[in-house]
Amino acid sequence: MSYLDYTRKDAGHAYETTMCITKEECKVLLPFFKNAHKKVKQKLDRYEDIHESGEATERQENLRMKYTDELGSLESILSDIEIILKQ
């Protein structure tokens, strides 16, 4: 059994999420996480372009920050899964 541990902040309070999965489960989930990573990366790139042009609305800036956070989480999960698969 392998463990993925994350501590995140929500409304000023830390909470911890632990996910226990086997190597076989990692192999099954990896394509889904890679697909999600690709889609979020495309959305982030779109809002980064708008941001860099200087014409982003407040809503677009909020979405850019949301996708930045989501991409960071997905990259962390993908990294952990790859470590588990190498063990």
C-alpha distance (Angstrom), angle and dihedral (degrees) to the residues before:
residue distance angle dihedral
M1 . . .
S2 3.79 . .
Y3 3.78 128.9 .
L4 3.78 134.3 -141.4
D5 3.81 110.7 -164.6
Y6 3.79 124.6 -169.4
T7 3.78 131.3 174.4
R8 3.78 114.3 -164.7
K9 3.75 135.5 173.1
D10 3.78 121.0 -119.3
A11 3.79 121.6 177.0
G12 3.81 90.1 -20.7
H13 3.81 94.0 -53.2
A14 3.79 122.8 107.9
Y15 3.76 117.8 -136.5
E16 3.76 131.0 176.5
T17 3.78 129.2 -134.9
T18 3.79 120.1 -165.0
M19 3.77 121.9 -171.1
C20 3.79 118.6 -169.4
I21 3.79 115.1 -160.6
T22 3.78 137.5 157.8
K23 3.79 126.6 -125.1
E24 3.79 89.5 -103.5
E25 3.80 90.9 54.6
C26 3.81 89.3 48.8
K27 3.79 90.3 54.0
V28 3.80 90.4 51.7
L29 3.81 95.2 45.4
L30 3.80 97.9 42.7
P31 3.84 96.3 81.6
F32 3.82 90.9 49.6
F33 3.80 92.4 51.2
K34 3.82 91.3 46.1
N35 3.81 90.2 51.6
A36 3.81 91.4 48.6
H37 3.82 89.6 48.1
K38 3.81 91.1 52.3
K39 3.82 93.1 49.9
V40 3.80 94.5 46.7
K41 3.82 90.7 46.5
Q42 3.82 90.2 53.9
K43 3.80 91.5 50.0
L44 3.79 91.5 47.2
D45 3.80 91.8 49.3
R46 3.80 89.3 53.0
Y47 3.81 93.1 52.7
E48 3.82 91.9 41.8
D49 3.81 88.9 57.4
I50 3.80 91.1 50.3
H51 3.82 90.1 47.1
E52 3.80 92.9 50.1
S53 3.79 91.5 50.2
G54 3.80 87.9 59.1
E55 3.80 94.1 -126.2
A56 3.80 100.0 102.7
T57 3.78 118.9 133.6
E58 3.80 121.7 -140.9
R59 3.81 89.8 -100.9
Q60 3.80 91.4 52.1
E61 3.81 90.8 49.3
N62 3.82 89.9 50.7
L63 3.81 90.3 51.1
R64 3.80 90.4 48.0
M65 3.80 90.2 54.6
K66 3.81 91.3 45.4
Y67 3.80 92.2 52.8
T68 3.81 91.0 44.9
D69 3.81 89.3 56.9
E70 3.81 93.0 44.0
L71 3.80 91.8 49.4
G72 3.80 91.1 51.0
S73 3.80 91.1 51.5
L74 3.79 92.9 47.8
E75 3.80 92.2 48.1
S76 3.79 89.8 51.5
I77 3.80 91.9 49.8
L78 3.81 92.1 47.1
S79 3.79 90.5 49.9
D80 3.81 91.5 50.6
I81 3.80 92.2 47.9
E82 3.80 91.0 50.8
I83 3.83 89.9 51.1
I84 3.80 90.4 50.5
L85 3.80 91.7 49.5
K86 3.82 91.0 51.5
Q87 3.83 92.6 55.0
